Amino acid sequence: MFRAKPGLTAVCLASIMALTACSGRSSGGLIPVKETAPGASAVNVLVATTRKPSDLPGQLYSGERDDEVNFANITVSIPPDANRKIGDVQVSSSEVGDPSRDFVALRTERIDEAQALKVLHQSLRHARKKEVLVFVHGFNTRFGEAVFRMAQIAHDSNLVAVPILFTWPSRGDLFSYTYDRESANYSRDALEKLLQALQRDPDVGEIDILAHSMGNWVTLEALRQMAIRDKRLAPKIKNVMLAAPDVDMYVFRRQIAEMGQPRPPFTLFVSRDDEALRISRKVWGGVPRIGAVDPNAEPFRSQFSEENITVIDLTDVTTDDRLNHSKFAESPEVVKLIGSRLSSGQSFAGKTGIGEKVVQVTSGAASTVGSVAGIAASAPIAIIDPETRDHMGSQFDHLGDNVGDTVRGATPY
């Protein structure tokens, strides 16, 4: 803990160090391997990006900004389930990884817009649903890391939609927070155009959006622009999921208000122990970041209710992420929850509160397994939405508190 009040340089340095995306990193990771390993899985990722192409081995695209939107088609090999934990993205520090242990590329190709459309339509023809999931990554993310995270989410959530990665020019560098923020602003028009193109495509039946950290800024700004320009959001957008948004709470409220109605269901994943957002709050003048608020406290509870935003509080969920900033992807329970909701065509709110479902699953595991491990392994997630609380009342609050205490006491940190 800092005892003396730090100067601006110290605060910025602390924020940069806290907002790191991961510890062990590869320089590129996208040099294709000749063959995959037995039991490995393959996920195809269609990419749209505002990054400049790179000639460095295994990088494909850099962290610099391009005037054009570029495209890529990449097939990722994911290690056999026996060699990894759900939520983990394992990468090699060498140029070429081992497919039995690491995420590796099987194929990488830069393509133009016409080729990207062809890949999209082919993927939709083979998909169970005519649905796409657009993922927008956060700060300090290199191109290969964004591709692997998209593949991990698609694989671990059993995604039935076609995964599309929108990756903006993050330099993937601890000392480039301000550059990344400006790159996010730079890329909002391109993301809006991508969403508009998907809306116009007759082969696309539904669009879901998942954004993380600073990627929420890109996403919210693109949606705000769309609503102002067209007087509505694209009707095919069915779910907007905002994970750990690094967004000023007051700006967030204005962005949502300016989108107007009708609006698709918005789901907000928050965690009060998010260390990255705690430091970001210091950088931005002490204003709370919306991804780290207490959804039961006022004025947030009333605001979320008025705007019909479902909030999933992940504070009691434990993952290997020491910053508690990527729980949405690294928690097996949460990433599976996202996949199950999308595959069933449901939002995270509804007549049967999703919080009720979590309580029922947790209660069933407790009575069947009869152990702390059974509760912790089920779904230690507190869902804060009005319908759930109306249905469950004080029992929901009591059980949520007990599960939170149990998980905190039973899970190593």
C-alpha positions in Angstrom: 0.0 0.0 0.0 1.3 3.5 -0.8 1.8 5.6 2.4 2.7 8.8 0.7 0.5 10.4 -1.9 2.1 9.5 -5.2 2.7 11.9 -8.0 1.2 11.7 -11.4 4.1 9.7 -12.8 3.9 7.1 -10.0 0.2 6.8 -10.4 0.5 6.2 -14.1 3.3 3.7 -13.6 1.2 1.8 -11.0 -1.8 1.8 -13.4 0.3 0.5 -16.3 1.8 -2.3 -14.2 -1.6 -3.3 -12.8 -3.3 -3.3 -16.2 -1.0 -5.9 -17.7 -3.0 -8.6 -19.6 -0.8 -11.5 -18.8 2.6 -12.5 -17.5 4.3 -15.0 -19.8 3.9 -13.8 -23.4 5.1 -14.8 -26.8 6.3 -12.3 -29.4 3.8 -13.5 -32.0 2.7 -17.1 -31.7 1.1 -17.4 -35.2 3.7 -19.3 -37.1 1.7 -22.3 -38.3 2.7 -25.8 -37.2 2.7 -28.6 -39.7 0.3 -30.8 -37.7 -1.7 -30.7 -34.6 -1.6 -33.2 -31.6 -3.9 -36.1 -31.0 -7.0 -34.9 -29.0 -6.4 -31.2 -29.9 -9.3 -29.1 -31.0 -9.4 -26.6 -33.9 -11.3 -23.3 -33.9 -11.6 -21.1 -37.0 -11.4 -17.3 -36.2 -12.4 -14.7 -38.8 -10.7 -11.4 -38.0 -11.4 -7.8 -38.8 -8.8 -5.3 -37.7 -7.6 -1.7 -37.9 -4.0 -2.8 -37.2 -1.2 -2.5 -39.8 0.2 -5.7 -41.4 3.5 -6.8 -39.9 6.4 -8.7 -41.6 7.7 -10.1 -38.3 7.5 -13.9 -38.1 4.3 -15.1 -36.4 2.9 -11.6 -35.8 0.7 -11.0 -38.9 -0.5 -7.6 -37.7 1.2 -5.1 -35.5 0.0 -2.6 -32.9 0.2 0.3 -35.3 -2.9 1.9 -36.9 -3.9 1.4 -40.5 -6.1 3.6 -42.6 -8.0 0.5 -43.9 -9.9 -2.3 -42.2 -7.9 -5.5 -42.8 -9.0 -9.1 -42.6 -7.6 -12.5 -41.7 -8.7 -16.1 -41.5 -6.9 -18.1 -38.8 -7.3 -21.7 -37.6 -6.2 -22.2 -34.0 -5.2 -25.5 -32.4 -6.2 -25.8 -28.7 -4.4 -28.4 -26.6 -6.2 -31.6 -25.5 -8.5 -31.1 -22.6 -6.3 -33.3 -20.5 -3.4 -30.9 -20.9 -5.2 -27.6 -20.0 -7.7 -26.1 -17.7 -10.8 -24.5 -19.0 -10.2 -20.7 -19.2 -6.5 -20.9 -19.7 -4.6 -19.7 -22.8 -1.3 -21.5 -22.9 1.3 -20.1 -25.1 5.0 -20.9 -25.8 7.8 -18.5 -25.3 9.4 -19.8 -28.4 8.4 -18.9 -32.0 6.7 -22.2 -32.6 4.6 -23.8 -29.8 3.9 -27.5 -29.1 0.3 -28.3 -30.0 0.0 -30.9 -27.3 0.5 -28.1 -24.7 0.2 -24.7 -26.4 -2.3 -22.7 -28.4 -0.8 -22.7 -31.9 -1.9 -21.7 -35.4 -2.7 -24.3 -38.0 -3.3 -21.8 -40.7 -3.0 -18.0 -41.1 -3.9 -16.0 -44.1 -4.5 -12.3 -44.8 -7.6 -11.9 -46.9 -9.5 -9.0 -48.5 -13.1 -8.0 -47.7 -14.6 -10.2 -50.5 -12.8 -13.2 -49.2 -13.8 -12.5 -45.7 -17.5 -12.5 -46.8 -16.9 -15.8 -48.5 -15.4 -17.3 -45.3 -18.3 -15.9 -43.2 -20.9 -17.4 -45.5 -19.2 -20.8 -45.6 -19.0 -20.8 -41.8 -22.6 -19.8 -41.4 -23.7 -22.7 -43.7 -21.9 -25.1 -41.4 -23.0 -23.5 -38.1 -25.9 -24.8 -36.0 -27.3 -21.2 -35.9 -27.0 -18.3 -38.3 -25.5 -16.3 -35.6 -22.2 -14.5 -35.1 -20.3 -13.5 -31.9 -18.2 -10.4 -32.3 -15.5 -10.2 -29.6 -13.6 -6.9 -28.8 -10.5 -7.3 -26.7 -9.0 -4.9 -24.1 -5.8 -3.0 -23.3 -2.3 -4.4 -23.7 -3.3 -7.1 -26.1 -1.1 -8.3 -29.0 -2.7 -9.6 -32.2 -1.9 -13.2 -31.6 -3.1 -12.9 -28.0 -6.5 -11.5 -29.2 -6.8 -14.4 -31.7 -6.0 -17.0 -29.0 -8.5 -15.5 -26.5 -11.2 -15.5 -29.1 -10.5 -19.2 -29.9 -10.4 -20.0 -26.2 -13.8 -18.4 -25.5 -15.4 -20.1 -28.5 -14.0 -23.5 -27.5 -14.6 -23.3 -23.7 -18.1 -21.9 -24.1 -19.1 -24.5 -26.7 -20.0 -21.6 -28.9 -22.6 -22.4 -31.7 -22.2 -18.9 -33.3 -19.5 -18.0 -35.8 -16.6 -16.3 -33.9 -15.5 -12.9 -35.3 -12.7 -11.1 -33.7 -12.5 -7.3 -34.0 -9.0 -6.3 -33.0 -7.9 -2.7 -32.7 -4.3 -1.4 -32.6 -3.2 -2.2 -29.1 0.6 -2.2 -28.9 0.6 -4.9 -26.3 2.9 -2.9 -24.2 2.7 -1.9 -20.5 3.7 1.7 -21.2 1.2 2.3 -24.0 -2.0 2.8 -22.0 -2.7 6.3 -23.5 -1.8 5.1 -27.0 -4.2 2.2 -26.7 -6.9 4.5 -25.5 -6.5 6.7 -28.5 -6.4 3.6 -30.7 -9.8 2.6 -29.3 -11.2 5.9 -30.3 -9.6 5.6 -33.7 -11.3 2.2 -34.2 -14.9 2.9 -33.3 -16.0 3.9 -36.8 -14.6 0.6 -38.2 -16.4 -1.4 -35.6 -19.7 0.4 -36.4 -19.2 -0.4 -40.1 -18.5 -4.0 -39.3 -21.7 -4.3 -37.3 -23.7 -2.4 -40.1 -22.3 -4.9 -42.7 -23.4 -7.8 -40.6 -26.8 -6.3 -40.1 -27.2 -5.9 -43.9 -26.0 -9.4 -44.7 -29.0 -11.7 -45.3 -27.1 -14.8 -44.2 -26.6 -13.4 -40.7 -29.6 -14.0 -38.5 -28.3 -12.7 -35.2 -25.4 -10.6 -33.8 -24.1 -11.0 -30.3 -21.3 -8.8 -28.9 -18.8 -9.5 -26.2 -16.3 -6.8 -25.1 -13.6 -6.8 -22.5 -11.9 -4.0 -20.5 -11.0 -1.1 -22.8 -12.7 -2.9 -25.7 -15.9 -1.8 -24.0 -15.1 1.8 -24.8 -14.7 0.9 -28.5 -18.0 -1.0 -28.4 -20.1 1.5 -26.5 -18.9 4.3 -28.7 -19.6 2.4 -31.9 -23.1 1.5 -30.7 -23.7 5.1 -29.6 -22.7 6.4 -33.0 -25.0 3.8 -34.7 -28.0 4.8 -32.6 -27.4 8.5 -33.3 -26.9 8.0 -37.0 -29.7 5.5 -37.6 -32.0 6.5 -34.7 -31.7 2.9 -33.4 -29.3 0.0 -32.9 -29.1 -2.7 -35.6 -32.1 -5.0 -35.0 -30.0 -8.1 -35.5 -28.0 -7.3 -32.3 -29.6 -9.6 -29.7 -27.1 -9.5 -26.8 -24.4 -7.0 -25.7 -22.1 -8.4 -23.0 -19.7 -6.0 -21.3 -17.0 -7.7 -19.2 -15.0 -5.6 -16.8 -15.6 -2.3 -18.6 -12.8 0.2 -18.2 -15.3 3.1 -18.7 -16.2 6.1 -16.5 -19.5 5.4 -14.7 -20.9 8.8 -15.7 -19.9 8.4 -19.3 -21.4 4.9 -19.4 -24.7 6.2 -18.2 -24.7 8.9 -20.9 -23.7 6.4 -23.6 -26.5 4.1 -22.7 -29.1 6.9 -22.6 -28.1 8.1 -26.0 -28.7 4.7 -27.5 -32.3 5.1 -26.7 -35.0 2.5 -27.2 -35.6 -0.2 -28.3 -32.3 -1.6 -27.2 -31.1 -5.2 -27.0 -30.5 -6.8 -23.6 -27.2 -5.5 -22.0 -25.4 -7.7 -19.6 -22.6 -6.2 -17.4 -20.0 -8.4 -15.7 -18.5 -6.7 -12.7 -16.1 -7.6 -10.0 -15.4 -5.4 -7.0 -12.0 -6.9 -6.5 -10.8 -6.0 -10.0 -7.3 -4.6 -9.4 -6.8 -3.3 -12.9 -9.9 -1.2 -12.7 -9.0 -0.1 -9.2 -5.8 1.5 -10.5 -7.5 2.8 -13.6 -9.9 4.7 -11.3 -6.8 6.5 -9.8 -5.6 7.4 -13.3 -9.0 8.8 -14.3 -9.3 11.2 -11.3 -11.0 8.9 -8.8 -14.2 8.3 -10.8 -15.4 4.7 -10.5 -15.0 2.4 -13.5 -18.3 0.8 -14.3 -16.8 -2.7 -14.3 -15.9 -2.5 -10.6 -19.0 -1.0 -8.9 -21.1 -2.6 -6.3 -24.4 -3.3 -8.2 -26.4 -3.5 -4.9 -25.3 0.0 -3.9 -27.0 3.1 -4.9 -27.1 4.8 -7.3 -26.0 1.8 -9.3 -28.9 -0.5 -8.3 -31.5 2.0 -9.4 -29.7 3.0 -12.5 -29.2 -0.5 -13.7 -32.9 -1.3 -13.0 -34.1 1.8 -14.8 -32.0 1.0 -17.9 -32.9 -2.7 -17.8 -29.3 -3.8 -17.5 -28.6 -7.2 -16.1 -25.6 -7.3 -13.8 -23.6 -10.4 -13.0 -21.4 -9.9 -10.0 -18.3 -12.0 -10.2 -16.6 -10.8 -7.1 -16.8 -14.2 -5.4 -15.5 -16.1 -8.4 -11.9 -17.1 -8.2 -9.6 -17.7 -11.2 -5.8 -17.8 -11.8 -5.9 -14.1 -13.0 -4.1 -12.3 -10.2 -5.7 -9.0 -11.2 -9.2 -10.4 -11.2 -9.8 -8.7 -14.5 -10.5 -11.5 -16.9 -12.9 -13.7 -14.9 -15.5 -13.7 -17.7 -13.2 -15.8 -19.9 -11.0 -17.6 -17.3 -13.7 -19.0 -15.0 -15.1 -22.3 -16.4 -18.5 -21.6 -14.9 -18.8 -18.1 -16.4 -17.6 -18.9 -19.9 -19.9 -21.9 -20.0 -22.7 -19.7 -18.8 -22.1 -17.3 -21.7 -22.1 -20.1 -24.2 -25.2 -21.8 -22.9 -27.2 -18.6 -23.0 -26.2 -17.8 -26.5 -26.8 -21.3 -27.8 -30.3 -21.3 -26.3 -31.1 -18.0 -27.8 -31.7 -16.4 -24.4 -30.4 -13.2 -22.9 -29.1 -13.1 -19.3 -32.4 -11.6 -18.1 -35.9 -13.1 -18.6 -39.0 -14.3 -16.9 -37.2 -17.0 -15.1 -34.3 -15.1 -13.6 -30.9 -16.5 -14.4 -30.0 -16.0 -10.8 -32.7 -18.5 -9.8 -31.1 -21.1 -12.1 -27.7 -20.6 -10.6 -29.1 -21.0 -7.1 -30.9 -24.1 -8.1 -27.8 -25.6 -9.6 -25.7 -24.7 -6.6 -28.3 -26.0 -4.2 -28.6 -29.3 -6.1 -24.8 -29.7 -6.1 -24.7 -29.0 -2.3 -27.4 -31.6 -1.6 -26.0 -34.2 -4.0 -22.3 -33.9 -3.4 -22.7 -32.6 0.2 -19.3 -30.8 0.2 -17.8 -27.4 -0.1 -16.1 -28.6 -3.3 -19.5 -29.4 -4.8 -20.7 -25.9 -4.2 -17.6 -24.2 -5.4 -17.5 -26.3 -8.6 -21.1 -25.6 -9.6 -21.6 -21.9 -10.2 -20.5 -19.5 -7.4 -22.0 -16.5 -9.2 -24.3 -13.9 -7.8 -26.8 -12.5 -10.3 -28.3 -9.1 -9.5 -31.5 -8.6 -11.4 -34.9 -7.5 -10.2 -36.8 -10.6 -11.3 -34.5 -13.0 -9.6 -34.7 -11.1 -6.3 -38.5 -10.8 -6.6 -38.7 -14.6 -7.0 -36.1 -15.6 -4.5 -36.4 -12.9 -1.9 -34.4 -13.2 1.3 -33.5 -16.8 0.4 -31.5 -15.7 -2.6 -29.6 -13.1 -0.5 -28.9 -15.6 2.3 -27.7 -18.4 -0.1 -25.6 -15.9 -2.1 -23.8 -14.8 1.1 -23.2 -18.3 2.2 -21.9 -19.4 -1.2 -19.6 -16.4 -1.3 -18.2 -17.2 2.2 -17.8 -20.8 1.3 -15.9 -20.1 -1.9 -13.7 -17.5 -0.3 -12.8 -20.0 2.5 -12.4 -23.1 0.3 -10.6 -21.8 -2.8 -6.8 -21.0 -2.7 -5.9 -17.6 -3.9 
